[in-house]
């Protein structure tokens, strides 16, 4: 059993194949964190916890001596009020105004597998779970800390359940999912920051004393920061060194922080952002936090990412679609924008015949009076001026040409100029009578209001149930402002953001269950909500509205720190590219897009015969390599953040097949010797490389490398490996 409790020393040992987490019930029942890192024996680590008395670190009541202070003890779920001045994991307010808490060990149990997290996306299929209950004896408040172990992939999923057994309502003002105190400060913090059309750029900075964090206050996980962060040793590379990674399975306001105290302990925390949050918990009720996915490795960043990839590919979400090869899609957005009608769509669809594309996705503009982005969101009825015969003839046309049909929605939004807004202005998030912000001329529907949830269930089901739709692109093009819900009483207003998320998840859960064969693709102005919460319901996300292959190098590379490539949608778009104006070769665009869930974002009517042939080859090749992209281990080889090029590869689980891609950004005169070193191969196996028409040992390719020929601006190469014997 990977979870052991030793009663004599009151110690918990949580072991995965390569890691151990150790903590102990300590003096008076406080939980003392002893270790998290590389797997070690079940040692008694009490000897390490030598704390020295420190001025201004107060002693808790009955402390053994003046050195015993919660300000100094590393712990699992710190609270406010008892002398620990660092950031707590939980804060509450009792009816008498008191905010004081003192959680101590109450009980624990070990379960096979893992219980569901009610109403929240979560990992499944854990080997076992420890539930550790802590209690504040003064008030009767309890918190159940949950640790689920995934032995083979070195993942621990953590969450907390706050149970009000106090006999009166209280307010939860901070409820993080996980907190861990690490006994060192010499870390770099890695995070993913960005903007619309420049998502998930890599940030790596040394920690300093104090708090540093990534967070969202936008009502969505956001383009600006991602709910993932890692603490790594200064010397950690892609292939070696310590890396502690944490990702939150949540799509709303989050925080991930690292706090280095005066004694060089680093407190690493993540959860719902406490900013503008509180939750009224009636007596007998529970508040469950989202799930934090934590991993440690001493083998560098690639292994850390692979642990996350394995968790999200095999243990997250819709069981029918996860880890399946996704359809090759053609989307009409960059081909037509809003400017289409039935005839134009017929032309595009007919033109896809024989190209090897699986699904045609009709993007924004098919409903209401949607000729531009200033109106009609909320009115999910077909625009009869553009499509006089409805969606059915479009669907039939797709099927006649060997494709299935997909449709775009932006369900969470409403335009001021819409029938929905005219009928229900109170369903939009804003405060009546106060001027409010718009974004892309639209407002956000108040999903904290159960009536809105019911409306959306019906509006979307009406379209999905009455048409043969195999694919839904679910967009979301602005963030929340004017956070006020007309459906919530005054003392529950700060619940709006989390209630929004819970009802969004309820809506997606309902649609997943009612339409189990529909593949959902998430999108938020591209990659503004690329998080594990959304991936639970929608197993791939349009990675960015920037479809330029060279910009995508950084975006996809950064995204891969936490998320598997198959979860990223990447399309070949027209050249010159619409966002960057950049002209790039077709094969570079193809290599970048094929390293993800693949498709097209261009007008097939504009293709030359030669380009049509190229597309046929591309789709045939993608069908060949898609199992590798889906099931293979992904390795980052050269970072586009560090160099004028980028390289990565996929290796099949049995190491018999692999595909590597190298992309040159700008060409370099007097080409210096340029080698790319492959990774993850069987060192003793011989591989045939199709493009080099030669045979090579695995160790040779990994350690001696492949010499690249001269490449000009934006040129690229791929290497397709197959083991020979
Ligand atoms: C933003 C998306 O990211 C685009 O792909 C497209 O669907 C537009 N919205 C449509 O308005």
Boltz pocket constraint, residues with backbone or C-beta under 6 A from the ligand:
constraints:
  - pocket:
      binder: B
      contacts: [[A, 333], [A, 363], [A, 364], [A, 408], [A, 475], [A, 477], [A, 523], [A, 524], [A, 525], [A, 526], [A, 542], [A, 544], [A, 545]]
      max_distance: 6.0
